Amino acid sequence: MTALATFYIAATPRPGTEHVFEDCIRRLAARGTVDGVRFSVLELAGTSAALRGEMPQEECPQCPEALATYLEDQLVAREGIYVDLDVNIG
């Protein structure tokens, strides 16, 4: 069984994408996983969201900033979701 890294994410829209932010977060929640990362929405309030993420421990960057950059890049490339993320690795 693969060990999972759990992390918590504060998401906000990038400038100019505020009008689609809520729909993007709902789409992400419905999708469930992006590139092997499982997302669940803990709270969604206008232009901010709290998410929980899980991914295989061996693939998870140990630095929160590196993980945030990786996740932002994957969300843009795979889902067309433009968000700024602040990550806490738990």
Secondary structure, 3 states (H helix, E strand, C coil): CCCEEEEEEEEEECCCCHHHHHHHHHHHHHHCEECCEEEEEEEEECCEEEEEEEEEHHHCCCCHHHHHHHHHHHHHHHHCCCEEEEEEEC
